Amino acid sequence: MRTQRFALEFKGEVVTPLSERGYAVAAVCARFGVSSHSPYKWVKALSPGNLEKQAAELIEAKRERFRLNQIPCFFGDHHGH
């Protein structure tokens, strides 16, 4: 069985009633048609501290990618020419 992927906006719509309004997880999950396990992961993933950490990691990864792209390739043409 394939795991269903939800858009970030949808996750935010599910998390908001839980974190800001204090609604019960079971009620919110029934309303949105998601399992009762998912919102716990989403609340943690969408917490401000975690989002800041993910943004910093993304910036660092992009810097590293840029740095590596500046290094000449001595082991063959990596562009397929």
N, C-alpha and C positions, 0 to 999 in steps of 0.2 A: 504494500500500500504506500503510495507516494504522499509525502508530507505537503500540505497545502501552504503556499507562501502568501503572506498578506502584505499589502503596501504599508509603508511607514505611517501614512495619514490614517489608514484604518486602525492600525495599532494605537495611535494617539486617541482616536475616537473611543476605543474600548477602555484605555487606561484612564482617561480624564474622569469619568464617573467614579472610578475606583479610588483614585488618588486625591482628587479635589473635592468630591462630593460625598465620599464615604459609602457608596452603594455596595451592596453585597455582591461578591464575585459570582455566585450562582445566578443571580438575577441579571447581571450585565452579560454574562456568557449566554444565557438563554435568549436575551434580546438580540444579540449580535450573531448568534449561531456559531460560537467557537467553543472549544473544549475548555474546561475549567482550569486546565494546567497552563495554557498559553499566557494568560494575563499576568501571572506571577513572573514569568520570564520577561515579558514586555515591560512591566513596571521597573524591573531592575535595569533592563537595557536602556530604557528611555529616561532614567534618572539623570539630572543635570551633571553630576560628577562623572558618570560613565560616558555621556555624550561628549564632554570636554576631553576626556581621555582618548576616545575614539578619534576625535578631530585632530588631536596632537599626533596620534599614531599615523593617521593618514598623511598629514603634512610631512612627517619624518620619512615615510615610505616614498612619497613623491620626490623629496630631496635626494634620497638615496638612488632612486631610479634615474633622476637627472644626472647625478654624479657618475653613475655607472655608464650612462649613455655617452659621456664625454671621454671615456677610456677607449683608445683605439683597439680594434679587434685584430689580433695577430694570428688567429687560428682559423682563418677562412672568412669568407664574406657572409655575414649573418643576415644580409638582406636578400639572399637568393639569386644574386647576379652571377 
